[in-house]
Amino acid sequence: MASLVALIDHAVLHPTQTDADVRSACRLCVELGTASVCVKPSMLPLAAELLAGSKVVPSTVIGFPHGGAATAVKVRETELACRDGAREVDMVVNLGRVLGGDWRYVADDIREVVQAAHARRVITKVIFETGLIPRDDHKLRLCELSEAAGAAFVKTSTGFGMVQTESGGMRAAGATEHDVKLMRARCGPHVQVKASGGIRTWADAKRFIEWGATRLGTSATDAIAAGERGEATSNGSY
């Protein structure tokens, strides 16, 4: 089995995380060989500097975490991110427009960000925030619109969405088996699926890859790498 760590976009996106956290994350990810380090837009120049010369690419988020910014703002944010060194951008759809069925707006929003990134040879991942979308037909429509726009990935979640539990509390709305399989089945082979939210262990990561994801968003990279090393040790070459 190929390394699952190489499929990770390591997230440094919590509001309280600092430049010191970015430095630590970049050192870790270069050592472990992740796919990317995903940082807040203001921290892109630092991440790009720290990752220069490595195989790990700097990535960032657009319209994060709620997707409600005007399309023109998302486009400008994308342009600045590309200028500052992003090689991949993860954009959040306008969730209110999705739930309201304003598909023309949603399609234009996705397409304009994808085009802005593509013009600068940067790929786009489209974040649905699946845990806040109760209807599968809406998720399927988002897959279709993302593919038509030329997105490289569809992605489940920001990792910051919250849903109410039956007891009245709140829990994170992360990736699920159902949503990953649904997205994989609807998208063509040239559109990949990124699972994000709630992936904490090597066993979690392995399951999501088996369900069809080819990229993983998580901040638990060190724990997943440790689990992978343990699995390799106990089972030889897996």
ABEGO torsion letter per residue (X at the ends): XBBAAAABBBBBABAABBAAAAAAAAAAAAAAGBABBBBBAAAAAAAAAAABGBABBBBBBBGOAAGABBAAAAAAAAAAAAAAGBABBBBBBBAAAAAAGBAAAAAAAAAAAAAAAAAAGBBBBBBAGAAABABAAAAAAAAAAAAAAGBABBBABAGABBBBBAAGBBBBBBBBAAAAAAAAAABBAABBBBBBEGBABAAAAAAAAAAGBABBBBAAAAAAAAAAAAAAAAAEAX
